[in-house]
Amino acid sequence: MLPEKELQAAVLPGSALWTQLTVVPSTGSTNADLLVAAKNGAEAGTVLVAEEQTQGRGRLDRSWQSLPGAALTFSMLLRPTAVPPASRGWLPLLTGVAVAAAIRAECSVDVSLKWPNDVMSGSGAPSHTCKLAGILAEQAGAAVVVGIGLNVSQSRDELPSDLATSLRLQGAGRIDRPTLLAAVLRAFEHWYLRWTSGAAPGDADRSGLRPEYLRLCATVGRDVRVELPGGSVMAGRASDVDSIGRLLVDGEDGIHAVSAGDVIHVR
């Protein structure tokens, strides 16, 4: 089991964001637990880590499953009250940037981001990469809970599909999960404080977040098919990510701003 006291010592002292870190052996969903905590007044900067989630969830109500101890599954409680509501769509994208930065620094694994926040890795063209980590942001009043599921040591037959991968499969070798978790939280704090402070809280350009996201994003510049909520499908060239985090898709009938949907990279 991840060492709670060691993680607290590595993350909390000197932090301007993190206030509490708890590790539990098992729970249904760390996101669900922190959403309840948020409604009960829990303070911003609370982190909940679980070795096992029995009802883990991803985007679009998908389940997220992993063997105990084989992944990093945790959630963060945030209260970005200074950020205009329209700009908070950048929060899951910011999380993707932080996860990618930590993986590159600690594991020397090349990763990219598929809009909005899937962390991808694998050899070959972006259409051949596999999902390494997923991110889910959920709102509870003025609070936002962001959950992360990062595959660490799974073998091929321990993953739910051929579209998923793990750090082990990407050649990371020996991975120290506590060190990696602390690195993700430090990288997240760095970008979150830049994005929420200054003269224009929530401004992804002035904070440097949007340029960094675009540098890591494998979606922009590619032909894509977007499966939208409700079952409709849009096709075109992903041309940019706008000031509030929406994907801009240049289709036959003009440019569309996509705020939610499943993106498929077209070969």
C-alpha positions as CSV (number, residue, x, y, z in Angstrom):
1,M,0.0,0.0,0.0
2,L,1.2,3.5,-0.8
3,P,2.9,5.1,2.3
4,E,0.6,7.8,3.5
5,K,3.0,9.5,5.9
6,E,5.8,9.5,3.4
7,L,3.5,11.0,0.7
8,Q,2.3,13.7,3.2
9,A,5.9,14.6,4.0
10,A,6.8,14.8,0.3
11,V,3.8,16.8,-0.8
12,L,2.3,19.0,2.0
13,P,5.2,20.9,3.6
14,G,5.7,24.2,1.8
15,S,2.8,23.7,-0.6
16,A,0.6,26.6,-1.5
17,L,-2.2,24.3,-2.6
18,W,-2.3,20.9,-0.9
19,T,-3.7,20.8,2.6
20,Q,-4.5,17.1,3.2
21,L,-3.6,13.8,1.7
22,T,-5.2,10.5,2.7
23,V,-4.5,7.0,1.4
24,V,-7.2,4.3,1.7
25,P,-6.9,0.6,0.7
26,S,-10.2,0.5,-1.2
27,T,-13.2,2.6,-2.0
28,G,-16.0,2.8,-4.6
29,S,-14.8,6.0,-6.2
30,T,-12.4,8.7,-4.9
31,N,-14.3,11.2,-7.0
32,A,-17.6,10.3,-5.4
33,D,-16.1,10.4,-1.9
34,L,-14.6,13.9,-2.5
35,L,-17.8,15.2,-4.1
36,V,-19.6,14.3,-0.8
37,A,-16.8,15.9,1.2
38,A,-17.0,19.1,-0.9
39,K,-20.7,19.4,-0.2
40,N,-19.9,19.0,3.5
41,G,-17.4,21.8,3.4
42,A,-14.1,20.1,3.0
43,E,-11.2,22.5,2.3
44,A,-9.6,23.0,-1.1
45,G,-6.4,21.0,-1.6
46,T,-7.7,17.7,-0.2
47,V,-6.2,14.7,-2.0
48,L,-7.7,11.2,-1.7
49,V,-5.7,8.2,-3.0
50,A,-7.1,4.7,-3.2
51,E,-5.2,1.5,-3.9
52,E,-8.4,0.0,-5.4
53,Q,-11.6,1.6,-6.7
54,T,-14.5,-0.8,-7.1
55,Q,-16.7,1.7,-9.0
56,G,-14.1,3.9,-10.7
57,R,-15.5,6.1,-13.4
58,G,-14.1,7.9,-16.5
59,R,-15.4,10.4,-18.9
60,L,-18.9,9.8,-20.5
61,D,-19.8,7.5,-17.6
62,R,-17.3,4.8,-18.6
63,S,-15.9,2.5,-15.9
64,W,-12.2,2.6,-15.0
65,Q,-10.9,-0.7,-13.7
66,S,-7.4,-1.6,-12.4
67,L,-5.9,-4.2,-10.1
68,P,-5.0,-3.1,-6.6
69,G,-1.5,-1.6,-6.5
70,A,-1.1,-1.6,-10.3
71,A,-2.2,2.0,-11.0
72,L,-2.4,5.4,-9.4
73,T,-6.0,6.3,-8.7
74,F,-6.7,9.5,-6.8
75,S,-8.8,12.6,-6.7
76,M,-8.2,16.3,-5.8
77,L,-10.7,18.7,-4.3
78,L,-10.3,22.3,-5.7
79,R,-12.2,25.5,-5.3
80,P,-11.2,27.8,-8.2
81,T,-13.5,30.6,-7.1
82,A,-11.3,33.3,-8.8
83,V,-11.7,31.7,-12.2
84,P,-14.7,32.7,-14.3
85,P,-17.1,29.7,-14.7
86,A,-16.6,29.7,-18.5
87,S,-12.9,29.2,-18.1
88,R,-13.1,26.3,-15.8
89,G,-13.2,23.9,-18.8
90,W,-9.5,24.3,-18.8
91,L,-9.1,22.5,-15.5
92,P,-9.1,18.9,-16.9
93,L,-6.8,20.0,-19.7
94,L,-4.5,21.5,-17.1
95,T,-4.5,18.2,-15.3
96,G,-3.4,16.4,-18.5
97,V,-0.5,18.8,-18.9
98,A,0.6,18.0,-15.3
99,V,0.3,14.3,-15.6
100,A,2.3,14.4,-18.9
101,A,5.0,16.5,-17.4
102,A,5.4,14.2,-14.4
103,I,5.5,11.0,-16.5
104,R,8.2,12.5,-18.8
105,A,10.3,13.7,-15.9
106,E,10.0,10.6,-13.7
107,C,9.6,7.7,-16.2
108,S,11.3,9.0,-19.4
109,V,8.2,7.9,-21.4
110,D,7.1,9.9,-24.3
111,V,3.5,10.9,-24.0
112,S,1.0,13.1,-25.7
113,L,-2.5,14.4,-25.0
114,K,-5.6,13.6,-26.9
115,W,-8.3,16.3,-26.5
116,P,-9.5,16.9,-24.0
117,N,-7.3,15.2,-21.5
118,D,-6.5,11.5,-22.3
119,V,-2.8,10.9,-21.7
120,M,-1.5,8.7,-24.6
121,S,1.7,6.8,-25.3
122,G,2.9,4.3,-27.9
123,S,5.1,4.0,-30.9
124,G,4.1,5.0,-34.4
125,A,1.5,7.6,-35.6
126,P,-0.8,9.2,-33.0
127,S,-3.6,7.1,-34.3
128,H,-1.7,4.0,-33.0
129,T,-1.1,5.3,-29.5
130,C,-2.9,3.9,-26.5
131,K,-4.5,5.4,-23.4
132,L,-2.2,5.6,-20.4
133,A,-4.2,7.8,-18.1
134,G,-7.7,9.2,-17.9
135,I,-9.0,12.3,-16.1
136,L,-12.5,13.1,-14.9
137,A,-13.6,16.5,-13.5
138,E,-16.9,16.9,-11.7
139,Q,-18.5,20.0,-10.1
140,A,-20.1,20.3,-6.7
141,G,-21.3,23.8,-6.2
142,A,-18.2,26.1,-6.3
143,A,-15.9,23.1,-5.9
144,V,-14.5,20.9,-8.6
145,V,-13.2,17.4,-8.0
146,V,-10.6,16.1,-10.5
147,G,-9.9,12.3,-10.6
148,I,-6.9,10.7,-12.2
149,G,-6.4,7.0,-13.2
150,L,-2.9,6.3,-14.4
151,N,-1.9,2.7,-15.4
152,V,1.5,1.9,-14.0
153,S,2.5,-1.8,-13.8
154,Q,-0.2,-3.8,-15.7
155,S,0.7,-6.4,-18.2
156,R,-1.1,-6.6,-21.5
157,D,-3.7,-9.2,-20.3
158,E,-4.4,-7.1,-17.1
159,L,-5.7,-4.2,-19.2
160,P,-9.4,-3.8,-20.2
161,S,-8.7,-3.4,-23.9
162,D,-6.0,-3.2,-26.6
163,L,-6.6,0.6,-26.6
164,A,-5.1,0.9,-23.1
165,T,-1.5,0.7,-22.0
166,S,0.7,1.1,-18.9
167,L,4.0,2.6,-18.0
168,R,5.5,-0.9,-17.7
169,L,4.4,-1.7,-21.3
170,Q,5.9,1.6,-22.5
171,G,9.3,0.6,-21.2
172,A,9.4,2.7,-18.0
173,G,11.2,-0.1,-16.1
174,R,11.0,0.1,-12.3
175,I,8.5,2.8,-11.3
176,D,8.3,4.2,-7.8
177,R,4.6,5.0,-7.4
178,P,4.9,7.3,-4.4
179,T,7.6,9.4,-6.3
180,L,5.4,9.5,-9.4
181,L,2.3,10.5,-7.5
182,A,4.2,13.3,-5.7
183,A,5.6,14.5,-9.0
184,V,2.0,14.7,-10.5
185,L,0.8,16.7,-7.5
186,R,3.8,19.1,-7.8
187,A,3.3,19.6,-11.5
188,F,-0.4,20.2,-11.0
189,E,0.2,22.8,-8.3
190,H,2.7,24.6,-10.6
191,W,0.2,25.0,-13.4
192,Y,-2.9,25.5,-11.2
193,L,-1.3,28.4,-9.3
194,R,-0.2,30.0,-12.5
195,W,-3.7,29.6,-14.0
196,T,-5.7,30.8,-11.0
197,S,-3.5,33.8,-9.9
198,G,-2.3,37.0,-11.4
199,A,-4.3,39.8,-13.0
200,A,-6.4,37.5,-15.1
201,P,-7.3,34.2,-13.3
202,G,-8.4,31.5,-15.7
203,D,-6.6,33.0,-18.7
204,A,-5.0,30.0,-20.4
205,D,-2.9,32.2,-22.7
206,R,-1.4,34.6,-20.1
207,S,-0.6,31.8,-17.7
208,G,1.2,29.9,-20.4
209,L,-1.2,26.9,-20.1
210,R,-2.7,27.0,-23.6
211,P,0.7,27.1,-25.4
212,E,2.0,24.2,-23.2
213,Y,-1.2,22.2,-23.9
214,L,-0.9,22.7,-27.6
215,R,2.7,21.6,-27.5
216,L,1.7,18.3,-26.0
217,C,-1.6,17.8,-27.9
218,A,-1.6,15.2,-30.7
219,T,-5.2,16.1,-31.7
220,V,-4.7,19.6,-33.1
221,G,-3.7,19.5,-36.8
222,R,-5.2,16.1,-37.4
223,D,-8.2,14.9,-39.2
224,V,-10.7,13.7,-36.5
225,R,-14.1,12.1,-36.1
226,V,-16.0,13.4,-33.0
227,E,-18.7,11.3,-31.5
228,L,-20.9,13.9,-29.8
229,P,-23.3,13.4,-26.8
230,G,-26.6,12.3,-28.2
231,G,-25.2,10.1,-30.9
232,S,-24.3,12.6,-33.7
233,V,-20.9,12.5,-35.4
234,M,-18.8,15.3,-36.7
235,A,-15.8,15.0,-39.0
236,G,-13.1,17.5,-40.0
237,R,-9.7,18.9,-39.2
238,A,-9.0,19.8,-35.5
239,S,-7.5,23.3,-36.0
240,D,-7.1,24.7,-32.4
241,V,-8.2,24.8,-28.8
242,D,-10.0,28.0,-27.9
243,S,-9.7,30.3,-24.9
244,I,-12.2,28.2,-22.8
245,G,-10.7,24.8,-23.7
246,R,-13.1,23.8,-26.6
247,L,-11.7,21.9,-29.6
248,L,-12.2,23.8,-32.8
249,V,-13.0,21.4,-35.7
250,D,-13.0,22.7,-39.3
251,G,-15.7,20.7,-41.0
252,E,-17.3,21.0,-44.4
253,D,-19.9,23.4,-43.1
254,G,-17.6,25.6,-41.1
255,I,-15.8,25.7,-37.8
256,H,-17.4,24.0,-34.8
257,A,-16.5,24.5,-31.2
258,V,-16.7,21.1,-29.4
259,S,-17.0,21.2,-25.6
260,A,-17.7,17.5,-25.1
261,G,-17.3,14.4,-27.1
262,D,-15.2,11.4,-28.0
263,V,-12.4,12.2,-30.4
264,I,-11.0,9.6,-32.8
265,H,-7.8,10.4,-34.7
266,V,-8.3,9.5,-38.4
267,R,-5.3,7.9,-40.1
